[in-house]
Amino acid sequence: VGRNVAECLTRCGTSSSLISIVGNDKLGKMALELCGNSGMVTNQIEVIEGVSTPVAQLLVKSGNVLGGVCDFSSHSNIIEDLISDSDIKDSSYVIIDCDIPLSTALSVAQKCLESNV
């Protein structure tokens, strides 16, 4: 979800950087390459050994999502230490993936508030 938002912002001419995690697997390498090719800044996407790259498979009909299967469990590894104050201060928008620990979400929100982002 976060990747889609960050890519859309990038394609609309707004520099965007995604804070996320991928596994050190084929899917993770492909995701990093696709994000980079779109113009998105990828230096805040961490590659983590031993986790699977997040995936979502959705069934869509006429623009409506009928159902899906998702595995975002690796997002529990997006911890506060991965997100520096300068990453927030240098941003117009902060996009972070879903299913992150509550402490991480609160920390990012506080950093955004302090930086007027």
ABEGO torsion letter per residue (X at the ends): XAAAAAAAAAAAGBBBBBBBBBBBBAAAAAAAAAAAAAGBBAAABBBBBGBBBBBBBBBBBGGBBAEBBBBAAAAAABBAAABBAAAAAABABBBBBBGBBAAAAAAAAAAAAAAGX
